């Protein structure tokens, strides 16, 4: 290979790398911009009280999970999220995760775990 051919190959590779980096940066920025923020805890707490309070609040802690405070919810967010997404919880309500309230709680938990709606989805 002569020096001119080698120079063209290096120039093309460099341009391709620059282009790929630019595309990746645009995609990364687009996903960051479109991500919804976590709903406020107060709203999530009201939903959890209605759907989960009988077994997981006010002295009840089935399965070792208590949902009285934001700290308790965030501490067990991964277990709670998995239980909701797999329809194990709320007990005897396998479609709750598909309701507006269920989806809001899932969005809150994923935001607290640093996940997007596409991460670790079982859908």
Buried (B, 14 or more C-beta within 10 A) or exposed (E): EEEEEEEEEEEEEEEEEEEEEEEEEEEEEEEEEEEEEBBEBEBBBEBBBEBBBEBBBEEBBEEEBBBBEEEBBBBBBBBBBBBBBEBEBBEEEEEBBEEEBBBBBBBBBBBBBEBBBEEEEEE
